[in-house]
Amino acid sequence: MANWFECKVRYDKMMENGMIKKVNEPYLVDALSFTEAEARIIEEQTPFISGEFSVSAVKRTKISEIFWDDSADKWYLVKVAFITIDEKTAAEKKTTSLILVAGNDFKGAYDNFMEGMKGTMADFDIVSIAETPIMDVYKAKLGSKNE
């Protein structure tokens, strides 16, 4: 199972009007530890940022799964409640999970979420869908650097 860390990167960004603005952008990284997450975000961002930058925050997220769409440019956080029935009491129990979904817009995120949930046998309710400020998501790198 993936461990997703949100890493915030602070740097000076050239805006479209030519002004330079200090920004603090969040990225998601699959890593085993806080140290690895920081090292990975530095490695991933170095080619894209000219000048100095710093990792201003690293925190563990509760995201359980990610539904990818390479054509999408935004990330949406879907809070979903899985419904189970307790066999002893016959009471309905809801367990919430957070799933990150790529989409170009709200409808695209909803459609990608429903496509990702197609094979699921469990009943579920969508509690919320919200656009996130996440700029990009980096999967774990498997294997050694010699491969």
N, C-alpha and C positions, 0 to 999 in steps of 0.2 A: 504494500500500500504506500502511496506517495505521501510525503510530508511536505506540505506547501507552506512556504514562508513568504510574507510580504516584505519586500525590501524597498525602502525609499532612497532615491538617489537625488542629491542636491547638486545643482550645477548652474552655470550661466548659459542661458539659451538665447539664441538670436531669434527675435520675433520677426514676423512678416514685414513689419514697418521699419525694420533695421535697428530697433532698440534692443538692448540686452537686458534680459530680465532673469532674476534668480528664481529658479523653479525647484520644486521638490516632488518628483514624480514616482508613483508606486509601480513596482513590478512584482510578478509572482515567480518564485523559483522553487523547483523540486530539489530538496537537499536533505541530508541526514542530520545536520546540526546547524546551529546559528552561524558557526564559523565557516562551514562549507557554503551556506547560503550567501554570506557576505563575499567570500572569494568568488563564487560563481557569478554574482551580479557585477562585480568589478570586471571579471573576464568577459562577460557578455556585453557590457556597456562601453568598454574602452575603445573599440573601433568606431563607435557612433558619436562620442562626445569629444570635442576638441577643447583642450584646456583642462583645468583641474576640476575634479568632482569628488564628492564624498558620499559614503553610505550613511545617511542620517538616522535610519532606524531599520531594525530587523525584528519581525514578530511572527510567531506561529499563527497560522489561520486554522479555522475549523472546516475548511472546504474538503468534502469527502470525495468529490469526483469532478472531472472537467469534460465537457462536451465541446469538441474542437470543430471549427469551420474555417478553413484557410482563406476563404474569400471575405470573411467578416473582419471589421476593424474595431469593434467595440466588445467589451466584456460585460455580461449581466450576471448578477448573483440571484439564483433562484432558491428560495427557501421552500422546501417541500416537506409535507407531513405524510409519512407512511402510516397506514392504518392497519393495525393488527387486532385480532380478537383474542382475549385471554381465555384459554380453554376451561379453566376452573370457574371463573366468575362470569364468563360470557360478556365481559365489559370490553368496550372499544378502547384501544390504546393508540395514541399518536406519538410517533417518534420523528422529530424533525432532523433534516439534513440540509447542508448547504452545497449547492452544485453550481459551479461556474460554467456559463454557457457563452460561446461566441455568437455574435449576431450583428448585422448592420443596423438593425432597429429593434424595437420592442417585439414586433410580430415575428421577425426573423429569429430572435432569441427564443420566443415561445415555440415556434416551429422546430427549431433545432433541439430544444429540450424534449418536446414530444417525440421526435424522431429517436433521440437517445434513450428514451424510456419505453420504446416500442416492445422490447422483449421482456419487460418487467411483469412478473406475475402478481406482485403486491398492489393493493389499492393505495392510491395516494391523492392528496389534495395539494394544489399549488397555493402556498400561503402568500408569497410575494415574489415579484420580479423587479429588480432594480438595477439600473445602469451603474457600473463601478468606474472609478477613475483609473483603473489598472491600464497601463500602457502596453504591456506585453507579458507573455507567460513563457517561461523556459523550462522544458522538460529535463529530466535527469539525463546525464550523459552516461551511457553504459559502456563498459569495457575500459581498457587502459589507453593511455595516450600513444602507445607504440603500435596500436592496431590500425 
